[in-house]
Amino acid sequence: MPRTFDVRPVGVRTAPTRRLVQLLAGLALYGFSMSLQVRATLGLDPWDVLHDALSRRTGLTFGTITAITGAAVLLLWFPLRQRPGIGTVCNVLVIAVTVDAGLALLTTPDNLVGRILFLVGGVVLNGVASAAYIGARLGPGPRDGLMTGINARTGWSIRLVRTTIEVTVLLTGWLLGGTVGIGTVVYAVAIGPLVQAFLPLLAWRARPETGAHAVDVP
């Protein structure tokens, strides 16, 4: 049987302490999980391939580049009539700070086993972190909002929109010199099932009287 839960945004005034703590913890963990994958040097997810390439070319920190690209993506929300939430703004700022902090603390392991552990740990933590900040229901990140905005405006499926965006970003990052490898494939295969597994555990559930509507996830 499917588990019923809802991830649509809910106003920050509803259970603010619990949801804000979950949001910030999820975003901080997300940034740290990114730093693990970067230090593994085995390949990054599509957006981080682009971030890595731009960081190498500009000399700006990885976190600074994620913030800049996040802000740039937010500009694309306006023609799509998307409205950012507090979670959207926090996504840009918190991840930028925590990924740089993680990169300052971590170094690339000297052996392949250590690098594989960094990669696997980074991908799993990324799945937990994604479920945590999405489950807080305080607004999507810039990149997720771009995906849902295009879906709403064009009627294209989420799968088609996400695939098109991520393939475009991946190719651009690769051509610019970003790190592509087995980790890129591992992330692409694993992240969906991981988020689906953790989201029912972390999604904040409104009480019936709040008027929220539930959705079923297989």
Disulfide bonds with the S-S distance in Angstrom:
none
